[in-house]
Amino acid sequence: MRRRVILELGTGNDLHGGDYTKAALRAVQDALHHSSLTLLRTLKVNPKTAMHVDVTIGVQKPERVDAEAVKASLPHGIVTVRVVKGGLDVPDEEIGDVAVIASAGIAVSLDL
């Protein structure tokens, strides 16, 4: 039975340029930097083959995130990426720019 053993959350942004993928990648990296996989070493689990990594990205324009780039940024596991509406856009109408803020949730599951 697959059980979630780790949940990490992160935020990322692209302050200029409105790049939703850049913000998403930064959110994923933020979440990853809060995590240590010592549990996997202790249980002698091979993270490349036994770890299931489910990534959810929230941004205001989900269709503008390259989910394959997000998937490729994860170092281990069997990865799935889902992009949903969320996050926050902060427009700067004076200069015609937008700051994009992305949220990431990374759930790691093992077959136990």
A tleap script that builds the chain and sets N, CA, C and O, in Angstrom:
source leaprc.protein.ff14SB
mol = sequence {
  NMET ARG ARG ARG VAL ILE LEU GLU LEU GLY
  THR GLY ASN ASP LEU HIE GLY GLY ASP TYR
  THR LYS ALA ALA LEU ARG ALA VAL GLN ASP
  ALA LEU HIE HIE SER SER LEU THR LEU LEU
  ARG THR LEU LYS VAL ASN PRO LYS THR ALA
  MET HIE VAL ASP VAL THR ILE GLY VAL GLN
  LYS PRO GLU ARG VAL ASP ALA GLU ALA VAL
  LYS ALA SER LEU PRO HIE GLY ILE VAL THR
  VAL ARG VAL VAL LYS GLY GLY LEU ASP VAL
  PRO ASP GLU GLU ILE GLY ASP VAL ALA VAL
  ILE ALA SER ALA GLY ILE ALA VAL SER LEU
  ASP CLEU
}
set mol.1.N position { 0.845 -1.178 0.000 }
set mol.1.CA position { 0.000 0.000 0.000 }
set mol.1.C position { 0.893 1.246 0.000 }
set mol.1.O position { 1.833 1.347 0.790 }
set mol.2.N position { 0.593 2.177 -0.882 }
set mol.2.CA position { 1.367 3.411 -0.978 }
set mol.2.C position { 0.934 4.371 0.124 }
set mol.2.O position { -0.254 4.624 0.324 }
set mol.3.N position { 1.942 4.907 0.844 }
set mol.3.CA position { 1.686 5.844 1.941 }
set mol.3.C position { 2.549 7.087 1.785 }
set mol.3.O position { 3.735 7.003 1.467 }
set mol.4.N position { 1.925 8.252 2.017 }
set mol.4.CA position { 2.701 9.493 1.979 }
set mol.4.C position { 3.553 9.570 3.231 }
set mol.4.O position { 3.058 9.406 4.346 }
set mol.5.N position { 4.851 9.823 3.036 }
set mol.5.CA position { 5.782 9.900 4.160 }
set mol.5.C position { 6.414 11.282 4.310 }
set mol.5.O position { 6.961 11.604 5.365 }
set mol.6.N position { 6.342 12.092 3.269 }
set mol.6.CA position { 6.934 13.430 3.311 }
set mol.6.C position { 6.003 14.381 2.557 }
set mol.6.O position { 5.486 14.044 1.492 }
set mol.7.N position { 5.799 15.562 3.118 }
set mol.7.CA position { 5.115 16.642 2.412 }
set mol.7.C position { 5.923 17.905 2.640 }
set mol.7.O position { 6.137 18.318 3.779 }
set mol.8.N position { 6.368 18.512 1.559 }
set mol.8.CA position { 7.117 19.766 1.654 }
set mol.8.C position { 6.407 20.818 0.822 }
set mol.8.O position { 5.822 20.519 -0.219 }
set mol.9.N position { 6.468 22.052 1.295 }
set mol.9.CA position { 5.823 23.169 0.625 }
set mol.9.C position { 6.860 24.233 0.309 }
set mol.9.O position { 7.826 24.416 1.050 }
set mol.10.N position { 6.649 24.931 -0.796 }
set mol.10.CA position { 7.581 25.986 -1.159 }
set mol.10.C position { 6.902 27.074 -1.963 }
set mol.10.O position { 5.819 26.879 -2.515 }
set mol.11.N position { 7.550 28.212 -2.020 }
set mol.11.CA position { 7.084 29.305 -2.859 }
set mol.11.C position { 8.246 29.802 -3.706 }
set mol.11.O position { 9.410 29.719 -3.315 }
set mol.12.N position { 7.901 30.315 -4.860 }
set mol.12.CA position { 8.909 30.868 -5.755 }
set mol.12.C position { 8.298 32.003 -6.541 }
set mol.12.O position { 7.077 32.131 -6.625 }
set mol.13.N position { 9.152 32.823 -7.113 }
set mol.13.CA position { 8.625 33.959 -7.855 }
set mol.13.C position { 9.494 34.287 -9.050 }
set mol.13.O position { 10.659 33.895 -9.132 }
set mol.14.N position { 8.900 35.010 -9.964 }
set mol.14.CA position { 9.627 35.710 -11.019 }
set mol.14.C position { 9.174 37.154 -10.908 }
set mol.14.O position { 8.058 37.496 -11.297 }
set mol.15.N position { 10.035 37.986 -10.382 }
set mol.15.CA position { 9.643 39.363 -10.069 }
set mol.15.C position { 9.457 40.235 -11.297 }
set mol.15.O position { 8.694 41.201 -11.255 }
set mol.16.N position { 10.138 39.915 -12.390 }
set mol.16.CA position { 10.022 40.707 -13.619 }
set mol.16.C position { 9.974 39.759 -14.805 }
set mol.16.O position { 10.814 38.868 -14.931 }
set mol.17.N position { 9.006 39.947 -15.660 }
set mol.17.CA position { 8.965 39.158 -16.880 }
set mol.17.C position { 7.814 38.184 -16.969 }
set mol.17.O position { 7.526 37.680 -18.054 }
set mol.18.N position { 7.150 37.903 -15.874 }
set mol.18.CA position { 5.974 37.049 -15.912 }
set mol.18.C position { 6.238 35.633 -16.354 }
set mol.18.O position { 5.419 35.054 -17.067 }
set mol.19.N position { 7.366 35.048 -15.950 }
set mol.19.CA position { 7.715 33.683 -16.353 }
set mol.19.C position { 7.174 32.691 -15.317 }
set mol.19.O position { 7.744 32.532 -14.238 }
set mol.20.N position { 6.086 32.041 -15.658 }
set mol.20.CA position { 5.414 31.117 -14.737 }
set mol.20.C position { 6.244 29.869 -14.485 }
set mol.20.O position { 6.222 29.331 -13.378 }
set mol.21.N position { 6.974 29.397 -15.484 }
set mol.21.CA position { 7.824 28.226 -15.290 }
set mol.21.C position { 8.971 28.549 -14.343 }
set mol.21.O position { 9.300 27.742 -13.474 }
set mol.22.N position { 9.579 29.712 -14.500 }
set mol.22.CA position { 10.672 30.115 -13.609 }
set mol.22.C position { 10.178 30.178 -12.165 }
set mol.22.O position { 10.855 29.692 -11.259 }
set mol.23.N position { 9.019 30.766 -11.945 }
set mol.23.CA position { 8.451 30.843 -10.600 }
set mol.23.C position { 8.165 29.452 -10.050 }
set mol.23.O position { 8.424 29.184 -8.877 }
set mol.24.N position { 7.632 28.561 -10.890 }
set mol.24.CA position { 7.331 27.190 -10.463 }
set mol.24.C position { 8.605 26.444 -10.090 }
set mol.24.O position { 8.646 25.756 -9.070 }
set mol.25.N position { 9.639 26.573 -10.904 }
set mol.25.CA position { 10.912 25.902 -10.604 }
set mol.25.C position { 11.510 26.409 -9.295 }
set mol.25.O position { 12.069 25.632 -8.522 }
set mol.26.N position { 11.394 27.683 -9.054 }
set mol.26.CA position { 11.913 28.242 -7.799 }
set mol.26.C position { 11.099 27.759 -6.606 }
set mol.26.O position { 11.655 27.546 -5.529 }
set mol.27.N position { 9.796 27.583 -6.779 }
set mol.27.CA position { 8.964 27.047 -5.696 }
set mol.27.C position { 9.346 25.610 -5.374 }
set mol.27.O position { 9.404 25.225 -4.206 }
set mol.28.N position { 9.607 24.816 -6.411 }
set mol.28.CA position { 10.027 23.427 -6.202 }
set mol.28.C position { 11.372 23.392 -5.488 }
set mol.28.O position { 11.549 22.622 -4.544 }
set mol.29.N position { 12.318 24.209 -5.923 }
set mol.29.CA position { 13.625 24.222 -5.269 }
set mol.29.C position { 13.514 24.679 -3.814 }
set mol.29.O position { 14.218 24.158 -2.949 }
set mol.30.N position { 12.639 25.644 -3.537 }
set mol.30.CA position { 12.416 26.084 -2.167 }
set mol.30.C position { 11.918 24.910 -1.316 }
set mol.30.O position { 12.404 24.695 -0.206 }
set mol.31.N position { 10.962 24.165 -1.831 }
set mol.31.CA position { 10.437 23.009 -1.088 }
set mol.31.C position { 11.521 21.960 -0.878 }
set mol.31.O position { 11.641 21.404 0.214 }
set mol.32.N position { 12.304 21.684 -1.904 }
set mol.32.CA position { 13.350 20.663 -1.789 }
set mol.32.C position { 14.407 21.042 -0.763 }
set mol.32.O position { 14.952 20.176 -0.079 }
set mol.33.N position { 14.692 22.313 -0.656 }
set mol.33.CA position { 15.726 22.745 0.283 }
set mol.33.C position { 15.255 22.718 1.742 }
set mol.33.O position { 16.045 22.983 2.649 }
set mol.34.N position { 13.998 22.405 1.971 }
set mol.34.CA position { 13.488 22.222 3.334 }
set mol.34.C position { 13.495 20.759 3.741 }
set mol.34.O position { 13.071 20.421 4.846 }
set mol.35.N position { 13.969 19.891 2.867 }
set mol.35.CA position { 13.781 18.466 3.069 }
set mol.35.C position { 15.114 17.723 3.121 }
set mol.35.O position { 16.076 18.082 2.441 }
set mol.36.N position { 15.142 16.699 3.931 }
set mol.36.CA position { 16.264 15.770 3.966 }
set mol.36.C position { 15.681 14.362 3.918 }
set mol.36.O position { 14.737 14.052 4.644 }
set mol.37.N position { 16.227 13.537 3.086 }
set mol.37.CA position { 15.663 12.205 2.875 }
set mol.37.C position { 16.340 11.139 3.738 }
set mol.37.O position { 16.536 10.012 3.282 }
set mol.38.N position { 16.695 11.478 4.962 }
set mol.38.CA position { 17.351 10.500 5.843 }
set mol.38.C position { 16.457 9.294 6.110 }
set mol.38.O position { 16.956 8.187 6.310 }
set mol.39.N position { 15.146 9.499 6.116 }
set mol.39.CA position { 14.213 8.390 6.306 }
set mol.39.C position { 14.440 7.313 5.257 }
set mol.39.O position { 14.418 6.121 5.567 }
set mol.40.N position { 14.656 7.729 4.027 }
set mol.40.CA position { 14.862 6.760 2.946 }
set mol.40.C position { 16.153 5.978 3.141 }
set mol.40.O position { 16.188 4.769 2.915 }
set mol.41.N position { 17.207 6.658 3.556 }
set mol.41.CA position { 18.473 5.954 3.819 }
set mol.41.C position { 18.314 4.982 4.983 }
set mol.41.O position { 18.810 3.857 4.932 }
set mol.42.N position { 17.627 5.417 6.020 }
set mol.42.CA position { 17.420 4.555 7.185 }
set mol.42.C position { 16.656 3.288 6.813 }
set mol.42.O position { 16.979 2.199 7.288 }
set mol.43.N position { 15.642 3.436 5.962 }
set mol.43.CA position { 14.841 2.287 5.531 }
set mol.43.C position { 15.470 1.527 4.370 }
set mol.43.O position { 14.928 0.519 3.916 }
set mol.44.N position { 16.626 2.016 3.886 }
set mol.44.CA position { 17.323 1.408 2.747 }
set mol.44.C position { 16.443 1.348 1.497 }
set mol.44.O position { 16.394 0.342 0.789 }
set mol.45.N position { 15.750 2.463 1.255 }
set mol.45.CA position { 14.874 2.603 0.090 }
set mol.45.C position { 15.667 3.256 -1.033 }
set mol.45.O position { 16.365 4.246 -0.813 }
set mol.46.N position { 15.560 2.698 -2.237 }
set mol.46.CA position { 16.200 3.297 -3.401 }
set mol.46.C position { 15.317 4.441 -3.893 }
set mol.46.O position { 14.246 4.191 -4.444 }
set mol.47.N position { 15.744 5.688 -3.707 }
set mol.47.CA position { 14.870 6.817 -4.058 }
set mol.47.C position { 14.602 6.940 -5.553 }
set mol.47.O position { 13.606 7.549 -5.943 }
set mol.48.N position { 15.450 6.385 -6.391 }
set mol.48.CA position { 15.245 6.492 -7.834 }
set mol.48.C position { 14.126 5.580 -8.329 }
set mol.48.O position { 13.469 5.883 -9.325 }
set mol.49.N position { 13.908 4.455 -7.631 }
set mol.49.CA position { 12.943 3.485 -8.137 }
set mol.49.C position { 11.743 3.243 -7.227 }
set mol.49.O position { 10.705 2.776 -7.697 }
set mol.50.N position { 11.858 3.546 -5.954 }
set mol.50.CA position { 10.777 3.218 -5.009 }
set mol.50.C position { 10.032 4.436 -4.480 }
set mol.50.O position { 9.022 4.300 -3.789 }
set mol.51.N position { 10.522 5.609 -4.798 }
set mol.51.CA position { 9.933 6.837 -4.267 }
set mol.51.C position { 9.015 7.458 -5.320 }
set mol.51.O position { 9.430 7.699 -6.454 }
set mol.52.N position { 7.780 7.711 -4.936 }
set mol.52.CA position { 6.809 8.363 -5.815 }
set mol.52.C position { 6.706 9.815 -5.383 }
set mol.52.O position { 6.432 10.100 -4.217 }
set mol.53.N position { 6.922 10.733 -6.312 }
set mol.53.CA position { 6.949 12.157 -6.016 }
set mol.53.C position { 5.819 12.831 -6.799 }
set mol.53.O position { 5.837 12.880 -8.029 }
set mol.54.N position { 4.850 13.342 -6.067 }
set mol.54.CA position { 3.712 14.032 -6.678 }
set mol.54.C position { 3.843 15.524 -6.399 }
set mol.54.O position { 3.788 15.965 -5.251 }
set mol.55.N position { 4.017 16.289 -7.468 }
set mol.55.CA position { 4.229 17.729 -7.368 }
set mol.55.C position { 2.960 18.442 -7.827 }
set mol.55.O position { 2.419 18.143 -8.892 }
set mol.56.N position { 2.495 19.380 -7.018 }
set mol.56.CA position { 1.390 20.243 -7.409 }
set mol.56.C position { 1.903 21.673 -7.393 }
set mol.56.O position { 2.450 22.142 -6.395 }
set mol.57.N position { 1.718 22.357 -8.516 }
set mol.57.CA position { 2.129 23.748 -8.662 }
set mol.57.C position { 0.877 24.597 -8.795 }
set mol.57.O position { -0.018 24.270 -9.575 }
set mol.58.N position { 0.807 25.683 -8.039 }
set mol.58.CA position { -0.304 26.626 -8.156 }
set mol.58.C position { 0.185 27.961 -8.689 }
set mol.58.O position { 1.037 28.609 -8.081 }
set mol.59.N position { -0.361 28.369 -9.830 }
set mol.59.CA position { -0.076 29.679 -10.425 }
set mol.59.C position { -1.361 30.206 -11.049 }
set mol.59.O position { -2.294 29.446 -11.304 }
set mol.60.N position { -1.402 31.502 -11.292 }
set mol.60.CA position { -2.593 32.111 -11.875 }
set mol.60.C position { -2.847 31.676 -13.318 }
set mol.60.O position { -3.995 31.666 -13.763 }
set mol.61.N position { -1.806 31.321 -14.046 }
set mol.61.CA position { -1.961 30.887 -15.443 }
set mol.61.C position { -1.288 29.523 -15.621 }
set mol.61.O position { -0.174 29.446 -16.140 }
set mol.62.N position { -1.961 28.442 -15.190 }
set mol.62.CA position { -1.365 27.105 -15.223 }
set mol.62.C position { -0.869 26.677 -16.606 }
set mol.62.O position { 0.121 25.954 -16.717 }
set mol.63.N position { -1.543 27.114 -17.635 }
set mol.63.CA position { -1.173 26.710 -18.997 }
set mol.63.C position { 0.185 27.263 -19.428 }
set mol.63.O position { 0.727 26.833 -20.446 }
set mol.64.N position { 0.739 28.201 -18.675 }
set mol.64.CA position { 2.028 28.808 -19.019 }
set mol.64.C position { 3.197 28.183 -18.263 }
set mol.64.O position { 4.316 28.694 -18.327 }
set mol.65.N position { 2.951 27.079 -17.543 }
set mol.65.CA position { 4.026 26.360 -16.850 }
set mol.65.C position { 4.429 25.154 -17.689 }
set mol.65.O position { 3.579 24.379 -18.128 }
set mol.66.N position { 5.711 25.006 -17.904 }
set mol.66.CA position { 6.254 23.839 -18.592 }
set mol.66.C position { 6.407 22.720 -17.551 }
set mol.66.O position { 7.406 22.655 -16.835 }
set mol.67.N position { 5.397 21.842 -17.483 }
set mol.67.CA position { 5.391 20.771 -16.474 }
set mol.67.C position { 6.557 19.808 -16.670 }
set mol.67.O position { 7.060 19.245 -15.697 }
set mol.68.N position { 6.990 19.612 -17.908 }
set mol.68.CA position { 8.133 18.717 -18.161 }
set mol.68.C position { 9.421 19.299 -17.585 }
set mol.68.O position { 10.262 18.552 -17.085 }
set mol.69.N position { 9.588 20.613 -17.645 }
set mol.69.CA position { 10.767 21.255 -17.044 }
set mol.69.C position { 10.733 21.102 -15.530 }
set mol.69.O position { 11.763 20.858 -14.901 }
set mol.70.N position { 9.548 21.244 -14.948 }
set mol.70.CA position { 9.409 21.045 -13.504 }
set mol.70.C position { 9.758 19.604 -13.151 }
set mol.70.O position { 10.509 19.357 -12.207 }
set mol.71.N position { 9.221 18.668 -13.898 }
set mol.71.CA position { 9.497 17.240 -13.660 }
set mol.71.C position { 10.995 16.950 -13.741 }
set mol.71.O position { 11.535 16.224 -12.907 }
set mol.72.N position { 11.658 17.514 -14.740 }
set mol.72.CA position { 13.093 17.276 -14.924 }
set mol.72.C position { 13.937 17.860 -13.800 }
set mol.72.O position { 15.087 17.457 -13.624 }
set mol.73.N position { 13.388 18.804 -13.035 }
set mol.73.CA position { 14.158 19.435 -11.961 }
set mol.73.C position { 14.214 18.595 -10.688 }
set mol.73.O position { 14.982 18.903 -9.776 }
set mol.74.N position { 13.411 17.541 -10.619 }
set mol.74.CA position { 13.398 16.681 -9.431 }
set mol.74.C position { 14.507 15.635 -9.555 }
set mol.74.O position { 14.594 14.952 -10.575 }
set mol.75.N position { 15.349 15.502 -8.539 }
set mol.75.CA position { 16.520 14.630 -8.664 }
set mol.75.C position { 16.238 13.137 -8.530 }
set mol.75.O position { 17.032 12.323 -9.003 }
set mol.76.N position { 15.140 12.762 -7.905 }
set mol.76.CA position { 14.895 11.344 -7.634 }
set mol.76.C position { 13.425 11.024 -7.791 }
set mol.76.O position { 12.567 11.906 -7.785 }
set mol.77.N position { 13.160 9.741 -7.932 }
set mol.77.CA position { 11.797 9.264 -7.831 }
set mol.77.C position { 11.050 9.163 -9.145 }
set mol.77.O position { 11.519 9.577 -10.205 }
set mol.78.N position { 9.872 8.597 -9.020 }
set mol.78.CA position { 8.917 8.493 -10.111 }
set mol.78.C position { 8.022 9.718 -9.954 }
set mol.78.O position { 7.194 9.773 -9.045 }
set mol.79.N position { 8.186 10.693 -10.834 }
set mol.79.CA position { 7.635 12.029 -10.638 }
set mol.79.C position { 6.398 12.269 -11.504 }
set mol.79.O position { 6.373 11.942 -12.690 }
set mol.80.N position { 5.381 12.848 -10.879 }
set mol.80.CA position { 4.236 13.364 -11.615 }
set mol.80.C position { 4.070 14.833 -11.228 }
set mol.80.O position { 4.316 15.223 -10.087 }
set mol.81.N position { 3.648 15.634 -12.202 }
set mol.81.CA position { 3.471 17.071 -11.971 }
set mol.81.C position { 2.069 17.458 -12.406 }
set mol.81.O position { 1.608 17.105 -13.492 }
set mol.82.N position { 1.412 18.188 -11.534 }
set mol.82.CA position { 0.077 18.721 -11.826 }
set mol.82.C position { 0.140 20.222 -11.583 }
set mol.82.O position { 0.634 20.674 -10.550 }
set mol.83.N position { -0.366 20.990 -12.548 }
set mol.83.CA position { -0.355 22.443 -12.428 }
set mol.83.C position { -1.803 22.915 -12.348 }
set mol.83.O position { -2.627 22.589 -13.203 }
set mol.84.N position { -2.097 23.690 -11.304 }
set mol.84.CA position { -3.466 24.136 -11.047 }
set mol.84.C position { -3.493 25.656 -10.879 }
set mol.84.O position { -2.455 26.300 -10.726 }
set mol.85.N position { -4.691 26.202 -10.910 }
set mol.85.CA position { -4.840 27.642 -10.673 }
set mol.85.C position { -4.607 27.917 -9.191 }
set mol.85.O position { -5.175 27.254 -8.323 }
set mol.86.N position { -3.777 28.890 -8.926 }
set mol.86.CA position { -3.428 29.253 -7.553 }
set mol.86.C position { -2.390 30.354 -7.604 }
set mol.86.O position { -2.377 31.155 -8.539 }
set mol.87.N position { -1.527 30.400 -6.616 }
set mol.87.CA position { -0.481 31.403 -6.621 }
set mol.87.C position { -1.039 32.817 -6.642 }
set mol.87.O position { -2.162 33.069 -6.203 }
set mol.88.N position { -0.236 33.729 -7.158 }
set mol.88.CA position { -0.621 35.138 -7.139 }
set mol.88.C position { 0.143 35.890 -8.219 }
set mol.88.O position { 1.345 35.693 -8.392 }
set mol.89.N position { -0.557 36.746 -8.939 }
set mol.89.CA position { 0.071 37.703 -9.845 }
set mol.89.C position { -0.046 39.083 -9.218 }
set mol.89.O position { -1.110 39.476 -8.740 }
set mol.90.N position { 1.061 39.810 -9.227 }
set mol.90.CA position { 1.064 41.175 -8.707 }
set mol.90.C position { 1.484 42.094 -9.857 }
set mol.90.O position { 2.673 42.239 -10.144 }
set mol.91.N position { 0.491 42.713 -10.514 }
set mol.91.CA position { 0.820 43.554 -11.671 }
set mol.91.C position { 1.419 44.886 -11.256 }
set mol.91.O position { 1.090 45.452 -10.214 }
set mol.92.N position { 2.307 45.359 -12.108 }
set mol.92.CA position { 2.825 46.723 -11.991 }
set mol.92.C position { 2.405 47.424 -13.279 }
set mol.92.O position { 3.141 47.438 -14.266 }
set mol.93.N position { 1.227 47.994 -13.248 }
set mol.93.CA position { 0.646 48.588 -14.451 }
set mol.93.C position { 1.432 49.782 -14.949 }
set mol.93.O position { 1.387 50.108 -16.135 }
set mol.94.N position { 2.145 50.433 -14.059 }
set mol.94.CA position { 2.926 51.603 -14.454 }
set mol.94.C position { 3.994 51.251 -15.485 }
set mol.94.O position { 4.265 52.028 -16.401 }
set mol.95.N position { 4.600 50.070 -15.326 }
set mol.95.CA position { 5.641 49.661 -16.278 }
set mol.95.C position { 5.211 48.465 -17.134 }
set mol.95.O position { 5.997 47.969 -17.941 }
set mol.96.N position { 3.971 48.001 -16.963 }
set mol.96.CA position { 3.469 46.891 -17.776 }
set mol.96.C position { 4.118 45.567 -17.466 }
set mol.96.O position { 4.355 44.768 -18.372 }
set mol.97.N position { 4.410 45.319 -16.218 }
set mol.97.CA position { 5.093 44.093 -15.791 }
set mol.97.C position { 4.235 43.377 -14.762 }
set mol.97.O position { 3.284 43.949 -14.230 }
set mol.98.N position { 4.570 42.137 -14.485 }
set mol.98.CA position { 3.857 41.377 -13.468 }
set mol.98.C position { 4.858 40.525 -12.685 }
set mol.98.O position { 5.746 39.897 -13.262 }
set mol.99.N position { 4.697 40.516 -11.374 }
set mol.99.CA position { 5.447 39.592 -10.517 }
set mol.99.C position { 4.580 38.351 -10.353 }
set mol.99.O position { 3.414 38.443 -9.969 }
set mol.100.N position { 5.157 37.195 -10.645 }
set mol.100.CA position { 4.451 35.920 -10.562 }
set mol.100.C position { 4.919 35.196 -9.310 }
set mol.100.O position { 6.118 35.033 -9.084 }
set mol.101.N position { 3.961 34.764 -8.501 }
set mol.101.CA position { 4.273 33.988 -7.301 }
set mol.101.C position { 3.638 32.613 -7.456 }
set mol.101.O position { 2.436 32.496 -7.696 }
set mol.102.N position { 4.456 31.576 -7.316 }
set mol.102.CA position { 3.997 30.195 -7.446 }
set mol.102.C position { 4.094 29.494 -6.105 }
set mol.102.O position { 4.978 29.781 -5.297 }
set mol.103.N position { 3.170 28.570 -5.881 }
set mol.103.CA position { 3.207 27.692 -4.712 }
set mol.103.C position { 3.493 26.275 -5.186 }
set mol.103.O position { 3.040 25.869 -6.256 }
set mol.104.N position { 4.241 25.528 -4.391 }
set mol.104.CA position { 4.518 24.127 -4.725 }
set mol.104.C position { 4.259 23.259 -3.517 }
set mol.104.O position { 4.635 23.598 -2.396 }
set mol.105.N position { 3.616 22.143 -3.756 }
set mol.105.CA position { 3.466 21.089 -2.749 }
set mol.105.C position { 4.098 19.834 -3.316 }
set mol.105.O position { 3.758 19.404 -4.418 }
set mol.106.N position { 5.011 19.249 -2.569 }
set mol.106.CA position { 5.690 18.032 -3.018 }
set mol.106.C position { 5.401 16.926 -2.003 }
set mol.106.O position { 5.823 16.991 -0.848 }
set mol.107.N position { 4.679 15.920 -2.461 }
set mol.107.CA position { 4.346 14.776 -1.606 }
set mol.107.C position { 5.170 13.577 -2.062 }
set mol.107.O position { 5.194 13.240 -3.245 }
set mol.108.N position { 5.837 12.944 -1.116 }
set mol.108.CA position { 6.630 11.752 -1.391 }
set mol.108.C position { 5.935 10.556 -0.752 }
set mol.108.O position { 5.601 10.575 0.433 }
set mol.109.N position { 5.727 9.526 -1.547 }
set mol.109.CA position { 5.061 8.315 -1.072 }
set mol.109.C position { 5.947 7.102 -1.321 }
set mol.109.O position { 6.750 7.062 -2.253 }
set mol.110.N position { 5.769 6.115 -0.448 }
set mol.110.CA position { 6.475 4.841 -0.577 }
set mol.110.C position { 5.465 3.712 -0.502 }
set mol.110.O position { 4.420 3.852 0.135 }
set mol.111.N position { 5.764 2.606 -1.140 }
set mol.111.CA position { 4.948 1.402 -0.994 }
set mol.111.C position { 5.398 0.705 0.284 }
set mol.111.O position { 6.504 0.170 0.353 }
set mol.112.N position { 4.550 0.716 1.276 }
set mol.112.CA position { 4.876 0.128 2.583 }
set mol.112.C position { 3.958 -1.048 2.890 }
set mol.112.O position { 4.082 -1.668 3.946 }
savepdb mol mol.pdb
quit
